[in-house]
Amino acid sequence: LSCSISHLKFFNLFSKLVGLSGTVGTADERREFNEYYGVTTFDVPPHVQGKRTVHEPRLCPDTEAWYIEILKEIKQKYEEYRSILVILKTIEQTKILADKLKEDGLSCELLNGTQEKKEDEILSKAGAPRQITIATNLAGRGTDIVPRADAIETGGLHVIVGFLPMNDRVQRQAEGRAARQGNPGSVQMIIDKNDLPILSSFIPNLTIDVCYTIRQSEEKKKSKNRRMLTVKQVTHQDNIMKNYKSLLDEYDDDLIKKQITRNFREKYEEWDSELYKASIQELKNVTKKQKKEWNTFVELTKQQVENADFIKDHEILIELAKRYKENNDVKKAISICEHILEENPNHFNAAFYLRTWDNKRKWTKYILKQCKNIIDTFLSLFSKIKGILYFIWQFLNMLYSALKEFLGDSATVLLNNFNFSNMSDITESSLVGIIKILCKIF
C-alpha cells in the first residue's frame, strides 16, 4: 500500500509545510487550509502590473434577450478589431450562438470538446484581430490565448462570460483569460436571469450585488458541509488504517503480511472510492457498512491464515519456496513450484527453481507433460482438418468421373493411368495431366 494514512494526516507529520496554489483565494478556502494544516496564506504579487478592465456585469430578463446582448457585444468588439473569447456554460449554448453568428455573416471557432479541429490549432489563431472563439468553461480552462501585436494595439483580448460562475475562484479563472503578462484586455459578464439559482427568481429588482451575496452565502454553506464531511471521511479512513496496522502486527511472517496487504488493497480501493463519493447525508450509512465489511475481512483473513494455501500470489509463493529451500525443506519448496505451474504452466521462476532444486527429475516430468500437451493439441488439430482432406479427396474423385464422362473415349488412354481409389495414388504427373485436360476444356 503506497501509504497507510490519509493525505491530511500524512502532510501533518511534517514539521513544516509550504506550497503554492493558484486556486485558493476566498476567505473560506484559506480558513480550511488553516484548519486542516495549520498554515497561513499570502498573495504573491504579479510579475507585471495588470491592465485588465472588468466591466459591470449585465443581467438579462430572459434567454432570448441574453443571446441578443451577447451578439451585440461581439459585434461591437468585432468592429473595434479586438480578438474575442466567449465562455458559455454548455455545449448546446456554444452551438446555438455559433449558428446565430453565422446567420449574421460572422464566422467563429468552437472550442467545446466536440469540435473537429485540434485545440492547439484553434488557440493559435484566437489572438488575431476580429477572431471570435466560443468555448465552454471546461474545454477552454487552462488555455492561454496570446493576442497578436496588432490585436494588442486595439485593446487585446476581450472575454465575454455568459454565466454567473459558481464561486469567486471560477470567476477569477474566467476573467484571468484576458490581459495576461501585462497585456491589455477586458472582461464583460452577461448573465441570463433564468440561469441563476432558484432563490434569485423570488427577489424583485434583482441586482448583481444581490447575486454575489446569494452566491457567497451558498459557498459558506458548502464550505461548512465540506469541512464536516472531510473531517468525518478522514477520521473513518484513519480508523480503517489503524485497524489494518493492528492486523498486520499480529503476524511475524513478512510473506503473510504481504498477502494480507494484497487482499486489503483490493478492498481499500473500493472503500476509498465509495467513501469520497458519499454526500454528508449518505456518509453515516457508508461508514457503518464499511465497518461491517472490515470485521468480515478480519475474520476471513484469520481463518485463511490457518490454512496452508492462504498465500495466493505467485510471486509471494516463490519467496516462500525459496525460504523453505534455505531451511533445507526441499520437498515443500518443490511442492510450491509444482502448485504454481499447475495454475500457470508458463511461470518462468517456478519452472526454473523446480528444475534446479529437484535434480531434473521433476523438471523432466514437467517437460514430458508439456510435450504431451503439445501432442494432444496437434492430434486435436489434425482431427479437425481430417474432414477437410477427405472432402478434397472426394472432390478429386468426382472430378475424375466427370471428366471421363465428358471426354468419352478420346481421353480413355490418358485417364486410364489415373487411379483415385486411394489418396496416395495421386502423383505429380497425374495432377499435371488433369490440369492440361482442364485447360483444353476451358
Disulfide bonds with the S-S distance in Angstrom:
none
